[in-house]
Amino acid sequence: MKNATLHFEFHISITALIMFLLKTWRASAFGVYGYLNFTRNGFLEHSKKFKPEDMEIRIEGKNCVVTGANSGIGFATAEALASCGATVYMVCRNKEKGETALSKIQSSTGNPNVHLEVCDLSSISEIKSFASRFSSKDVPVHVLVNNAGLMEQKRVTTSEGFELNFAVNVLGTYATTELMLPLLEIASPDARAITVSSGGMYTTPLTSDLQFSDGKFSGAEQYARNKRVQVS
Ligand SMILES: NC(=O)c1ccc[n+]([C@@H]2O[C@H](COP(=O)([O-])OP(=O)(O)OC[C@H]3O[C@@H](n4cnc5c(N)ncnc54)[C@H](OP(=O)(O)O)[C@@H]3O)[C@@H](O)[C@H]2O)c1
């Protein structure tokens, strides 16, 4: 009996050691790969392969929907699309922040065809209302950029009962894409749905515990899990 217990404990500690080594390996590999590919230096390196003619393209008449467009990557994306002449729909959860960003983009690009859609993407019912409002405009969607995302460190549950990171990063992205599909289909074969994932996904494997219901919650790990799910 004592031998069996010892054997069991030995087995547990070997498993824990393997898990620890795997986690450390993933974090180190991500650190090196991320430094080379995802930092400013990574961008400058990759940008050497950009073709100047691609950067000068004009896309007047193309309708582009960008979520989380009031700041960061979403703002830069909306601004770049507007500067190429596209009609841009900025999906933001906060009306004031959205309006400020919209007027910045209109004045920096001189493009008046920039619009604001207010929607909290952590809520399926808000996404449904947004999609139905948007569909009634009867415009094809050429590009949907699922950019909105967050990393909430505490385990917060939305009023609809979903863990918040999962609600925005996974469920919100999925529901928005699904509900925009008919409008993307109208614009096909040119339509694109682009989801902004993250190299952070390399730090964790895919799991079926989508809402991080088991174990000690970690916002960074949940974010990485969500980003994995986005590309799977
Ligand atoms: N920055 C990086 O290094 C990095 C690296 C890899 C991937 N990414 C990904 O890039 C995307 C943009 O990140 P960022 O760095 O530009 O961050 P950011 O500046 O914080 O932008 C995130 C945007 O998402 C919006 N958002 C958050 N929750 C929302 C909700 N419930 N409904 C609607 N909009 C919501 C935010 O709105 P509020 O302003 O109202 O909060 C904000 O506009 C994210 O998907 C992120 O995972 C970022």
The ligand as an SDF file (V2000), in Angstrom:
LIG
                    3D

 48 52  0  0  0  0  0  0  0  0999 V2000
   -1.2920   45.7550  -28.4930 N   0  0  0  0  0  0  0  0  0  0  0  0
   -0.7090   44.6050  -28.7260 C   0  0  0  0  0  0  0  0  0  0  0  0
    0.4900   44.4160  -28.4750 O   0  0  0  0  0  0  0  0  0  0  0  0
   -1.4780   43.4810  -29.3550 C   0  0  0  0  0  0  0  0  0  0  0  0
   -0.7670   42.3520  -29.7640 C   0  0  0  0  0  0  0  0  0  0  0  0
   -1.4610   41.3180  -30.3640 C   0  0  0  0  0  0  0  0  0  0  0  0
   -2.8270   41.4010  -30.5500 C   0  0  0  0  0  0  0  0  0  0  0  0
   -3.4910   42.4890  -30.1200 N   0  0  0  0  0  0  0  0  0  0  0  0
   -4.9390   42.5150  -30.3450 C   0  0  0  0  0  0  0  0  0  0  0  0
   -5.2540   43.6800  -31.0590 O   0  0  0  0  0  0  0  0  0  0  0  0
   -6.5730   44.0950  -30.7530 C   0  0  0  0  0  0  0  0  0  0  0  0
   -6.5570   45.5600  -30.3910 C   0  0  0  0  0  0  0  0  0  0  0  0
   -5.7380   45.7330  -29.2790 O   0  0  0  0  0  0  0  0  0  0  0  0
   -5.0550   47.1200  -28.9180 P   0  0  0  0  0  0  0  0  0  0  0  0
   -3.6930   46.8200  -28.4420 O   0  0  0  0  0  0  0  0  0  0  0  0
   -5.2310   48.0940  -29.9990 O   0  0  0  0  0  0  0  0  0  0  0  0
   -5.8940   47.4790  -27.5970 O   0  0  0  0  0  0  0  0  0  0  0  0
   -6.8010   48.7350  -27.1840 P   0  0  0  0  0  0  0  0  0  0  0  0
   -6.1390   50.0040  -27.5700 O   0  0  0  0  0  0  0  0  0  0  0  0
   -7.1390   48.5050  -25.7650 O   0  0  0  0  0  0  0  0  0  0  0  0
   -8.0870   48.5530  -28.0900 O   0  0  0  0  0  0  0  0  0  0  0  0
   -9.0690   47.6200  -27.8060 C   0  0  0  0  0  0  0  0  0  0  0  0
  -10.3490   48.1430  -28.3910 C   0  0  0  0  0  0  0  0  0  0  0  0
  -11.3660   47.1570  -28.1510 O   0  0  0  0  0  0  0  0  0  0  0  0
  -12.4660   47.8250  -27.5810 C   0  0  0  0  0  0  0  0  0  0  0  0
  -13.2940   46.9700  -26.7470 N   0  0  0  0  0  0  0  0  0  0  0  0
  -12.9630   46.3100  -25.6110 C   0  0  0  0  0  0  0  0  0  0  0  0
  -14.0250   45.7170  -25.0910 N   0  0  0  0  0  0  0  0  0  0  0  0
  -15.0650   46.0020  -25.9080 C   0  0  0  0  0  0  0  0  0  0  0  0
  -16.4480   45.6950  -25.8940 C   0  0  0  0  0  0  0  0  0  0  0  0
  -16.9980   44.9890  -24.8990 N   0  0  0  0  0  0  0  0  0  0  0  0
  -17.2210   46.1580  -26.8950 N   0  0  0  0  0  0  0  0  0  0  0  0
  -16.7010   46.9170  -27.8810 C   0  0  0  0  0  0  0  0  0  0  0  0
  -15.4200   47.2570  -27.9370 N   0  0  0  0  0  0  0  0  0  0  0  0
  -14.6090   46.8020  -26.9610 C   0  0  0  0  0  0  0  0  0  0  0  0
  -11.8730   48.9510  -26.7650 C   0  0  0  0  0  0  0  0  0  0  0  0
  -12.8490   49.9270  -26.4420 O   0  0  0  0  0  0  0  0  0  0  0  0
  -12.6820   50.9120  -25.1710 P   0  0  0  0  0  0  0  0  0  0  0  0
  -11.6910   51.9540  -25.5790 O   0  0  0  0  0  0  0  0  0  0  0  0
  -14.0470   51.4410  -24.9500 O   0  0  0  0  0  0  0  0  0  0  0  0
  -12.1800   50.0670  -24.0410 O   0  0  0  0  0  0  0  0  0  0  0  0
  -10.8220   49.4450  -27.7400 C   0  0  0  0  0  0  0  0  0  0  0  0
  -11.3940   50.2710  -28.7170 O   0  0  0  0  0  0  0  0  0  0  0  0
   -7.0650   43.1950  -29.6250 C   0  0  0  0  0  0  0  0  0  0  0  0
   -7.8930   42.1770  -30.1600 O   0  0  0  0  0  0  0  0  0  0  0  0
   -5.7820   42.5990  -29.0740 C   0  0  0  0  0  0  0  0  0  0  0  0
   -6.0030   41.3340  -28.5280 O   0  0  0  0  0  0  0  0  0  0  0  0
   -2.8500   43.5270  -29.5210 C   0  0  0  0  0  0  0  0  0  0  0  0
  1  2  1  0
  2  3  2  0
  2  4  1  0
  4  5  1  0
  4 48  2  0
  5  6  2  0
  6  7  1  0
  7  8  2  0
  8  9  1  0
  8 48  1  0
  9 10  1  0
  9 46  1  0
 10 11  1  0
 11 12  1  0
 11 44  1  0
 12 13  1  0
 13 14  1  0
 14 15  2  0
 14 16  1  0
 14 17  1  0
 17 18  1  0
 18 19  2  0
 18 20  1  0
 18 21  1  0
 21 22  1  0
 22 23  1  0
 23 24  1  0
 23 42  1  0
 24 25  1  0
 25 26  1  0
 25 36  1  0
 26 27  1  0
 26 35  1  0
 27 28  2  0
 28 29  1  0
 29 30  1  0
 29 35  2  0
 30 31  1  0
 30 32  2  0
 32 33  1  0
 33 34  2  0
 34 35  1  0
 36 37  1  0
 36 42  1  0
 37 38  1  0
 38 39  2  0
 38 40  1  0
 38 41  1  0
 42 43  1  0
 44 45  1  0
 44 46  1  0
 46 47  1  0
M  CHG  2   8   1  16  -1
M  END
$$$$
